[in-house]
């Protein structure tokens, strides 16, 4: 779900030497921690493919 909705340059394209080989994995892990702690996670307009930003809950349904 995250890979489909993040801009590649802000997600999987960052995996490597500069950002770390597990950058996208760590970003996904952080989102899961937000879901556990707050019941919701957010993606900024800068990272969203559509440029709007969104939130999602444990059901992984996107709210724009």
Long-range contacts (C-beta under 8 A, 24 or more apart in sequence): 1-56, 1-60, 1-62, 2-27, 2-28, 2-31, 2-43, 4-49, 5-43, 5-48, 5-49, 5-50, 5-54, 5-62, 6-43, 6-47, 6-48, 6-49, 7-47, 7-48, 7-49, 10-46, 10-47, 11-47
